[in-house]
Amino acid sequence: MSSVHIKKNDMVYVLSGKDQGKTGKVLKVYRDKGRAVVEGVNYIQKHTRPNPQKNVKGGILPKEAPIHISNLMVVCKRCGKHARVGTSVTPDGRKARVCKNCNEIVDA
């Protein structure tokens, strides 16, 4: 898989799907599958059996499922909009992600 434009703890905007227009924080990125788990987005219902040994109650639990990375856009901290991300070299010589709208560095 090629390089991924989002990383863990990024704020992202959902472009398409049932949660279109929502924003959330990236909890986990699966680079090999091209998917990411976003907080509060793409909820599914997980059916669990009761297990008294592990102190687990049975029932239907809501859980976040992975969403494809092509449906996500990084939200810029400076301009507050979802934007495409490019790369540039900083003066100290390292590569950083840059917002295409305002040319602000997205990486912390």
C-alpha positions in Angstrom: 0.0 0.0 0.0 1.2 3.5 -0.7 1.7 6.1 2.0 -1.3 7.1 4.0 -2.4 10.7 4.3 -3.9 10.4 7.8 -2.3 9.4 11.1 -3.4 8.4 14.6 -4.9 11.3 16.6 -5.7 13.4 13.5 -9.1 15.2 13.3 -10.8 14.0 10.1 -13.9 14.8 8.2 -16.0 12.0 6.6 -16.7 12.6 2.9 -19.2 9.8 2.1 -21.2 7.1 3.6 -23.9 7.0 6.3 -21.8 9.4 8.5 -21.1 11.9 5.8 -20.3 15.4 7.2 -19.2 14.2 10.7 -15.8 14.9 12.2 -13.9 12.7 14.6 -10.5 11.7 16.0 -8.6 8.8 14.4 -8.1 6.0 17.0 -6.3 3.5 14.8 -5.0 3.2 11.2 -4.7 -0.1 9.3 -2.2 0.7 6.6 -2.2 -2.7 5.0 -6.0 -2.6 4.5 -6.3 1.2 3.8 -8.8 1.7 6.6 -9.0 3.7 9.9 -11.2 3.7 13.0 -12.6 7.1 13.7 -14.2 8.1 17.1 -18.0 8.4 16.9 -18.2 7.3 13.2 -19.4 4.1 11.5 -21.0 2.4 14.5 -21.9 -1.2 14.1 -23.7 -3.5 16.5 -21.5 -6.2 18.1 -23.4 -9.2 19.6 -21.7 -10.6 22.6 -22.3 -13.7 24.7 -22.3 -13.4 28.5 -19.1 -14.7 30.1 -19.2 -14.7 33.9 -15.5 -15.7 34.1 -14.3 -12.5 32.3 -17.1 -10.5 33.9 -18.7 -9.7 30.5 -22.4 -9.1 30.2 -24.1 -10.3 27.1 -26.1 -8.2 24.7 -25.8 -5.9 21.7 -23.0 -3.3 22.1 -22.3 -0.4 19.8 -18.8 -0.3 18.4 -16.8 1.7 15.9 -15.9 -0.1 12.7 -13.0 0.8 10.3 -13.8 3.2 7.4 -11.9 3.4 4.2 -9.2 6.1 4.1 -10.4 7.5 0.7 -13.6 8.6 2.5 -11.6 10.8 5.0 -10.0 14.2 4.9 -7.7 15.8 7.4 -9.1 18.9 9.2 -6.6 21.7 9.4 -6.1 23.2 12.9 -5.4 26.7 11.6 -8.2 27.3 9.0 -10.6 24.8 10.6 -11.6 23.3 7.2 -11.2 19.9 5.8 -8.3 20.1 3.3 -6.1 18.0 1.0 -2.7 17.3 2.4 0.6 17.7 0.7 4.2 17.2 1.9 7.0 19.7 2.1 10.5 19.8 3.6 10.9 22.0 6.7 13.9 24.2 7.2 15.5 21.7 9.6 15.3 19.1 6.9 12.4 16.8 7.9 9.3 16.0 5.8 6.0 17.3 7.1 2.4 17.3 6.0 1.0 20.6 4.9 -2.6 21.9 4.4 -3.2 22.8 0.8 -5.6 25.7 1.7 -3.4 27.7 4.1 0.1 26.1 3.8 0.2 25.5 7.5 2.0 22.4 8.8 -0.5 19.8 9.9 1.9 17.6 11.9 2.2 18.4 15.6 
